[in-house]
Amino acid sequence: MSDVTRILSQIESGDPSAAEQLLPLLFEDLRKLAGARLAHERP
């Protein structure tokens, strides 16, 4: 189970602190995706 899936399960179960963990994790993944995409762009 990925960290995102685990945290989403915790949110669904009513864990209020889980939402605070989700955004930084998603932001990190989005930065990686954007970096990889930009690396393939023409200057």
N, C-alpha and C positions, 0 to 999 in steps of 0.2 A: 504494500500500500504506500503510495507516495505521500510526502508530507502534506501536500495540498489536499489530497483526499482525506487524510486523517484529520486535518484541521476542519474541513467542511463537515465531517461527521461529528466533530466536537461541537461545532456551531449548531448543527441540527439538534444535538442533544441538549442544547441550552447553556453551553459553557460560554460565559460572557468574555472571558479572556482570550478565547480562541480567535476571535475576529481581529484582535490586535496583532496576532501572529501571522495572519493571512496576508495582509497588505505588503509587508516587507518581503515576504517570500515571493509573491507574485511580481513585485517590482523588480526583484533580482532576476527572475526568469525573463521578464520583458526586456530588461537591459541587455541580457545575453542575446536574445533574439534580434533586437535592434542592431546590436554590434555586428552580428554575423551578417545581417542583411546589408548594412552600410559598407561592410568590407567588400561586398561584391558590386557596389555601385561604381559607375564611372566617375572620375574626377571632373 
